Amino acid sequence: MRQFAPKNLFIIGGILVGLGFIVPFLMVMKVVPMWLWLEMIVALLQIFGLVLGIVGSVMYVKEKRDGKDKY
């Protein structure tokens, strides 16, 4: 289960959110055409990246908390 390490999820989530920022920026600059299906895919990438980043952060905190005493 090493591929689901919190660090990997956080990095993948960051890349997806980054793509969700760069692609619309290129659309506004008219480098990439504005197609409805592309805009919907970018929106899904942003949401999925945000969810992966949050899940990775929660897993990281849980790992660190389980390694220490509660009190």
C-alpha positions, 0 to 999 in steps of 0.5 A: 500500500505504499502508493497510497502514502499521504505524501503521494496523495498530497503531491498528486492533489497539488498537481491536479489543482495546479493543472486546474489553474493553468488550463483556464489561464491558458483559455483566457489567454486564448492559447487553448480553445474554450470548449465546454467539455474541457472546462468541465474536465478542468473543474473535475480536476480541481475538485478531485485534486482538492479532495486528494490533498485533503485526504492526504493531509488527514492521513499524514496527521493521523500517521503522526498522531498515532506515532505519539502518545495522546497525552 
